[in-house]
């Protein structure tokens, strides 16, 4: 059950992580936990968040309605930065084509504690610096919880990718 304070217009998934990786939106797109372990969330509630060691993930089955195509979309969630070097993905969605495991994808991710990125495209050919998203350089996220939202507005005359950190627009770029 999605709480009343969460807007549901256009929502395709809601993962409250209340002891599992179940989607509590109308779509019930349940997640399968691969290696991640339950931990406490930003409020200290046990079994209300997942911890990842770099090789872990939560995978949801593909559904055609998850492919955004030329539609705008926004992704968001809470994360705790561990300061680990490398890219940490908050959300990633493979774009299914004839080969369901193609290198095309969309992602909202951190780069250690000094970059945030929202982009889509083919591996090696779809990075934000090539016009398919945005990369924001930041001083440091630190070892604290943060709220991250990525918005890809692909329906306006000027298409824009934007990243919001803790409710504030951090950066945006025409795509």
ZADO-1210 file (C-alpha; in nm, 4 decimals, padded with zeros to 6 digits):
<atoms>
<atom x="00.0000" y="00.0000" z="00.0000" code="UNK" pos="1"/>
<atom x="00.1500" y="00.3330" z="-00.1111" code="UNK" pos="2"/>
<atom x="00.1200" y="00.5965" z="00.1661" code="UNK" pos="3"/>
<atom x="-00.1107" y="00.8938" z="00.0997" code="UNK" pos="4"/>
<atom x="00.1824" y="01.1387" z="00.1101" code="UNK" pos="5"/>
<atom x="00.3481" y="00.9735" z="-00.1919" code="UNK" pos="6"/>
<atom x="00.2206" y="01.1007" z="-00.5309" code="UNK" pos="7"/>
<atom x="00.1077" y="00.8093" z="-00.7455" code="UNK" pos="8"/>
<atom x="00.0163" y="00.9798" z="-01.0735" code="UNK" pos="9"/>
<atom x="00.2344" y="00.8029" z="-01.3313" code="UNK" pos="10"/>
<atom x="00.4081" y="00.5872" z="-01.0684" code="UNK" pos="11"/>
<atom x="00.5254" y="00.2522" z="-01.2037" code="UNK" pos="12"/>
<atom x="00.7010" y="00.1175" z="-00.8928" code="UNK" pos="13"/>
<atom x="00.7174" y="00.1791" z="-00.5157" code="UNK" pos="14"/>
<atom x="00.9779" y="-00.0101" z="-00.3168" code="UNK" pos="15"/>
<atom x="00.9479" y="00.0872" z="00.0523" code="UNK" pos="16"/>
<atom x="01.1974" y="-00.1878" z="00.1546" code="UNK" pos="17"/>
<atom x="00.9973" y="-00.2965" z="00.4557" code="UNK" pos="18"/>
<atom x="01.1788" y="-00.6267" z="00.5061" code="UNK" pos="19"/>
<atom x="01.1770" y="-00.7232" z="00.1368" code="UNK" pos="20"/>
<atom x="01.2141" y="-00.5864" z="-00.2180" code="UNK" pos="21"/>
<atom x="00.8469" y="-00.6017" z="-00.3121" code="UNK" pos="22"/>
<atom x="00.6906" y="-00.3364" z="-00.5327" code="UNK" pos="23"/>
<atom x="00.3861" y="-00.2055" z="-00.3471" code="UNK" pos="24"/>
<atom x="00.2511" y="-00.0061" z="-00.6422" code="UNK" pos="25"/>
<atom x="-00.0430" y="-00.1357" z="-00.8442" code="UNK" pos="26"/>
<atom x="00.2012" y="-00.3226" z="-01.0714" code="UNK" pos="27"/>
<atom x="00.3526" y="-00.5571" z="-00.8097" code="UNK" pos="28"/>
<atom x="00.6826" y="-00.5711" z="-01.0021" code="UNK" pos="29"/>
<atom x="00.8610" y="-00.7631" z="-00.7248" code="UNK" pos="30"/>
<atom x="01.2364" y="-00.7358" z="-00.6882" code="UNK" pos="31"/>
<atom x="01.4702" y="-01.0297" z="-00.6391" code="UNK" pos="32"/>
<atom x="01.7549" y="-00.9570" z="-00.3973" code="UNK" pos="33"/>
<atom x="02.0921" y="-01.0776" z="-00.5272" code="UNK" pos="34"/>
<atom x="02.3521" y="-01.0630" z="-00.2505" code="UNK" pos="35"/>
<atom x="02.2307" y="-00.7438" z="-00.0815" code="UNK" pos="36"/>
<atom x="02.1431" y="-00.7579" z="00.2874" code="UNK" pos="37"/>
<atom x="01.8767" y="-00.5817" z="00.4896" code="UNK" pos="38"/>
<atom x="01.9967" y="-00.3018" z="00.7168" code="UNK" pos="39"/>
<atom x="01.8577" y="00.0024" z="00.8954" code="UNK" pos="40"/>
<atom x="01.7261" y="00.3018" z="00.7034" code="UNK" pos="41"/>
<atom x="01.7916" y="00.6743" z="00.7500" code="UNK" pos="42"/>
<atom x="01.5613" y="00.6766" z="01.0540" code="UNK" pos="43"/>
<atom x="01.7383" y="00.3817" z="01.2170" code="UNK" pos="44"/>
<atom x="01.4526" y="00.1398" z="01.1451" code="UNK" pos="45"/>
<atom x="01.5894" y="-00.2154" z="01.1090" code="UNK" pos="46"/>
<atom x="01.5255" y="-00.4154" z="00.7890" code="UNK" pos="47"/>
<atom x="01.4103" y="-00.1016" z="00.6029" code="UNK" pos="48"/>
<atom x="01.6988" y="-00.0546" z="00.3573" code="UNK" pos="49"/>
<atom x="01.9477" y="-00.2707" z="00.1704" code="UNK" pos="50"/>
<atom x="02.3267" y="-00.2704" z="00.1898" code="UNK" pos="51"/>
<atom x="02.5274" y="-00.3446" z="-00.1265" code="UNK" pos="52"/>
<atom x="02.8956" y="-00.4421" z="-00.1396" code="UNK" pos="53"/>
<atom x="02.9596" y="-00.3581" z="-00.5050" code="UNK" pos="54"/>
<atom x="02.8606" y="-00.6965" z="-00.6461" code="UNK" pos="55"/>
<atom x="02.5025" y="-00.6956" z="-00.5192" code="UNK" pos="56"/>
<atom x="02.1823" y="-00.5738" z="-00.6781" code="UNK" pos="57"/>
<atom x="01.8057" y="-00.6029" z="-00.6741" code="UNK" pos="58"/>
<atom x="01.6562" y="-00.7161" z="-01.0010" code="UNK" pos="59"/>
<atom x="01.2984" y="-00.6740" z="-01.1185" code="UNK" pos="60"/>
<atom x="01.1548" y="-00.8660" z="-01.4105" code="UNK" pos="61"/>
<atom x="01.1144" y="-00.6867" z="-01.7399" code="UNK" pos="62"/>
<atom x="00.7749" y="-00.5544" z="-01.8380" code="UNK" pos="63"/>
<atom x="00.7120" y="-00.3664" z="-02.1631" code="UNK" pos="64"/>
<atom x="00.5512" y="-00.0748" z="-01.9781" code="UNK" pos="65"/>
<atom x="00.8889" y="-00.0125" z="-01.8064" code="UNK" pos="66"/>
<atom x="01.0469" y="00.0919" z="-02.1385" code="UNK" pos="67"/>
<atom x="01.0082" y="00.4696" z="-02.1444" code="UNK" pos="68"/>
<atom x="01.0757" y="00.5123" z="-02.5163" code="UNK" pos="69"/>
<atom x="01.0457" y="00.8789" z="-02.6057" code="UNK" pos="70"/>
<atom x="00.8448" y="00.9602" z="-02.2905" code="UNK" pos="71"/>
<atom x="00.9742" y="01.1755" z="-02.0070" code="UNK" pos="72"/>
<atom x="01.0436" y="01.0065" z="-01.6750" code="UNK" pos="73"/>
<atom x="01.1789" y="01.0649" z="-01.3265" code="UNK" pos="74"/>
<atom x="01.3537" y="00.8296" z="-01.0893" code="UNK" pos="75"/>
<atom x="01.4299" y="00.8861" z="-00.7260" code="UNK" pos="76"/>
<atom x="01.5277" y="00.7318" z="-00.3999" code="UNK" pos="77"/>
<atom x="01.7261" y="00.7549" z="-00.0803" code="UNK" pos="78"/>
<atom x="02.0843" y="00.6298" z="-00.0567" code="UNK" pos="79"/>
<atom x="02.3720" y="00.6250" z="00.1896" code="UNK" pos="80"/>
<atom x="02.7049" y="00.6982" z="00.0268" code="UNK" pos="81"/>
<atom x="02.9889" y="00.4826" z="00.1541" code="UNK" pos="82"/>
<atom x="03.2523" y="00.6910" z="-00.0245" code="UNK" pos="83"/>
<atom x="03.3595" y="00.3865" z="-00.2238" code="UNK" pos="84"/>
<atom x="03.5360" y="00.4780" z="-00.5499" code="UNK" pos="85"/>
<atom x="03.3636" y="00.3878" z="-00.8741" code="UNK" pos="86"/>
<atom x="03.0063" y="00.4166" z="-00.9915" code="UNK" pos="87"/>
<atom x="02.7230" y="00.3092" z="-00.7619" code="UNK" pos="88"/>
<atom x="02.3882" y="00.2713" z="-00.9354" code="UNK" pos="89"/>
<atom x="02.0769" y="00.3853" z="-00.7530" code="UNK" pos="90"/>
<atom x="01.8619" y="00.2699" z="-01.0469" code="UNK" pos="91"/>
<atom x="01.9443" y="00.1095" z="-01.3801" code="UNK" pos="92"/>
<atom x="01.7048" y="-00.0117" z="-01.6469" code="UNK" pos="93"/>
<atom x="01.8159" y="-00.2127" z="-01.9459" code="UNK" pos="94"/>
<atom x="01.6347" y="-00.1069" z="-02.2600" code="UNK" pos="95"/>
<atom x="01.5061" y="-00.4295" z="-02.4069" code="UNK" pos="96"/>
<atom x="01.5426" y="-00.4702" z="-02.7793" code="UNK" pos="97"/>
<atom x="01.5668" y="-00.7842" z="-02.9924" code="UNK" pos="98"/>
<atom x="01.8432" y="-00.8924" z="-02.7557" code="UNK" pos="99"/>
<atom x="01.6910" y="-00.8606" z="-02.4066" code="UNK" pos="100"/>
<atom x="02.0375" y="-00.8182" z="-02.2553" code="UNK" pos="101"/>
<atom x="02.1551" y="-00.5439" z="-02.4879" code="UNK" pos="102"/>
<atom x="02.4101" y="-00.2883" z="-02.3766" code="UNK" pos="103"/>
<atom x="02.1488" y="-00.0132" z="-02.3912" code="UNK" pos="104"/>
<atom x="02.0416" y="00.1192" z="-02.0553" code="UNK" pos="105"/>
<atom x="01.9323" y="00.4113" z="-01.8419" code="UNK" pos="106"/>
<atom x="02.0843" y="00.4899" z="-01.5067" code="UNK" pos="107"/>
<atom x="02.0854" y="00.7211" z="-01.2071" code="UNK" pos="108"/>
<atom x="02.4118" y="00.6767" z="-01.0224" code="UNK" pos="109"/>
<atom x="02.6853" y="00.8182" z="-00.8046" code="UNK" pos="110"/>
<atom x="03.0524" y="00.8356" z="-00.8948" code="UNK" pos="111"/>
<atom x="03.2267" y="00.7848" z="-00.5632" code="UNK" pos="112"/>
<atom x="03.1330" y="01.0880" z="-00.3599" code="UNK" pos="113"/>
<atom x="03.2129" y="01.3550" z="-00.6203" code="UNK" pos="114"/>
<atom x="02.9799" y="01.2889" z="-00.9196" code="UNK" pos="115"/>
<atom x="02.6118" y="01.2212" z="-00.9838" code="UNK" pos="116"/>
<atom x="02.4853" y="01.1134" z="-01.3250" code="UNK" pos="117"/>
<atom x="02.1610" y="01.0525" z="-01.5116" code="UNK" pos="118"/>
<atom x="02.1953" y="00.9215" z="-01.8657" code="UNK" pos="119"/>
<atom x="02.0749" y="00.6718" z="-02.1211" code="UNK" pos="120"/>
<atom x="02.2262" y="00.5054" z="-02.4228" code="UNK" pos="121"/>
<atom x="02.4503" y="00.2254" z="-02.5368" code="UNK" pos="122"/>
<atom x="02.7563" y="00.1347" z="-02.3346" code="UNK" pos="123"/>
<atom x="03.0491" y="00.3318" z="-02.4708" code="UNK" pos="124"/>
<atom x="02.8189" y="00.5468" z="-02.6812" code="UNK" pos="125"/>
<atom x="02.5517" y="00.6885" z="-02.4537" code="UNK" pos="126"/>
<atom x="02.7223" y="00.8674" z="-02.1711" code="UNK" pos="127"/>
<atom x="02.6030" y="01.2045" z="-02.0471" code="UNK" pos="128"/>
<atom x="02.8985" y="01.3911" z="-02.1939" code="UNK" pos="129"/>
<atom x="02.7768" y="01.2775" z="-02.5366" code="UNK" pos="130"/>
<atom x="02.4410" y="01.4540" z="-02.5077" code="UNK" pos="131"/>
<atom x="02.2283" y="01.1776" z="-02.3560" code="UNK" pos="132"/>
<atom x="02.2115" y="01.2984" z="-01.9970" code="UNK" pos="133"/>
<atom x="02.3870" y="01.5019" z="-01.7343" code="UNK" pos="134"/>
<atom x="02.6804" y="01.4571" z="-01.4958" code="UNK" pos="135"/>
<atom x="02.7025" y="01.6848" z="-01.1927" code="UNK" pos="136"/>
<atom x="03.0318" y="01.7342" z="-01.0135" code="UNK" pos="137"/>
<atom x="02.9850" y="01.7956" z="-00.6444" code="UNK" pos="138"/>
<atom x="03.2224" y="01.8727" z="-00.3595" code="UNK" pos="139"/>
<atom x="03.1267" y="01.5606" z="-00.1657" code="UNK" pos="140"/>
<atom x="02.8160" y="01.3706" z="-00.0710" code="UNK" pos="141"/>
<atom x="02.9876" y="01.2576" z="00.2475" code="UNK" pos="142"/>
<atom x="02.8998" y="00.9498" z="00.4463" code="UNK" pos="143"/>
<atom x="02.5365" y="01.0460" z="00.4988" code="UNK" pos="144"/>
<atom x="02.1918" y="00.9711" z="00.3642" code="UNK" pos="145"/>
<atom x="02.0829" y="01.1758" z="00.0638" code="UNK" pos="146"/>
<atom x="01.7760" y="01.1947" z="-00.1598" code="UNK" pos="147"/>
<atom x="01.8448" y="01.1821" z="-00.5326" code="UNK" pos="148"/>
<atom x="01.6021" y="01.2457" z="-00.8187" code="UNK" pos="149"/>
<atom x="01.6822" y="01.2332" z="-01.1886" code="UNK" pos="150"/>
<atom x="01.4395" y="01.3781" z="-01.4440" code="UNK" pos="151"/>
<atom x="01.4616" y="01.3281" z="-01.8200" code="UNK" pos="152"/>
<atom x="01.2190" y="01.5665" z="-01.9914" code="UNK" pos="153"/>
<atom x="01.2070" y="01.4330" z="-02.3463" code="UNK" pos="154"/>
<atom x="00.8694" y="01.5781" z="-02.4452" code="UNK" pos="155"/>
<atom x="00.9426" y="01.9534" z="-02.4259" code="UNK" pos="156"/>
<atom x="01.0770" y="02.1521" z="-02.7192" code="UNK" pos="157"/>
<atom x="01.4163" y="02.1650" z="-02.5467" code="UNK" pos="158"/>
<atom x="01.4851" y="01.8221" z="-02.3994" code="UNK" pos="159"/>
<atom x="01.6562" y="01.8442" z="-02.0590" code="UNK" pos="160"/>
<atom x="01.8142" y="01.6060" z="-01.8076" code="UNK" pos="161"/>
<atom x="01.8173" y="01.7311" z="-01.4472" code="UNK" pos="162"/>
<atom x="01.9458" y="01.6008" z="-01.1141" code="UNK" pos="163"/>
<atom x="01.8045" y="01.7072" z="-00.7788" code="UNK" pos="164"/>
<atom x="01.9973" y="01.6431" z="-00.4588" code="UNK" pos="165"/>
<atom x="01.8038" y="01.6709" z="-00.1324" code="UNK" pos="166"/>
<atom x="01.5231" y="01.8603" z="-00.3044" code="UNK" pos="167"/>
<atom x="01.7459" y="02.1183" z="-00.4736" code="UNK" pos="168"/>
<atom x="01.8245" y="02.1349" z="-00.8452" code="UNK" pos="169"/>
<atom x="02.1920" y="02.0442" z="-00.8668" code="UNK" pos="170"/>
<atom x="02.2464" y="02.0655" z="-01.2426" code="UNK" pos="171"/>
<atom x="02.0770" y="02.0189" z="-01.5756" code="UNK" pos="172"/>
<atom x="02.1738" y="01.9974" z="-01.9403" code="UNK" pos="173"/>
<atom x="02.0025" y="01.9971" z="-02.2772" code="UNK" pos="174"/>
<atom x="02.0009" y="01.6480" z="-02.4285" code="UNK" pos="175"/>
</atoms>
